[in-house]
Amino acid sequence: MSEKRYSDMTTYELQQEIGSLQEKARKAEQLGMVNEYAVLERKVTMARSYLLDPETFKAGEVYEIQGDPGSYFKIDYMNGVFAWGFRLGSPQNEEALPISMLKK
């Protein structure tokens, strides 16, 4: 059976997936598996993005970056659950962030 894409999951399935990933991340952290922990945390971030409405994120607006206090991101455009733009302070470096990393 192939894994279901986050975009094809229901809200309930996404919440179950996030819980499962968080549990695996906790175990990886306890075992000192730094790389595995980082991968699982990124998966949680991605899954959480699919629980949000991309329509609520607007081009031209500035959002704080979750987990990086004092860092802000200005959106140029949206593509699915990704906000494309740049961090304030480094406008020459365009990047895409999952919307779950952004907060008003």
C-alpha positions, 0 to 999 in steps of 0.5 A: 500500500502506498502512503497517502499524500498529506493533500489527500488526507482528511483533517482527522487523518492529518491529526492522527499522522501528526500525533504519530510523527510527534511520538516518533520524534520524541523517541528519536530525540530520546535516543539521540537520533538528531537527523531522524528527529529533524526529519520527523519535525519537518514532516510534522510542520508539513502535515500541519500546513495542510490543516490551515487555509492558504487563503488566509495568507496574503502576498505582501504581508509580513509574518513572524517565523515560528520557532525563530523569534524576531525573524520575519517573512514577507510573502511574495506569492502563494503556491499551495501550502507554501509561502514564497518570499524572503526573510526581512533582512535578506531580501535577496534570498527567495525561499519557500516556507510551509504556511504552518511556520508563519504566524501573524 
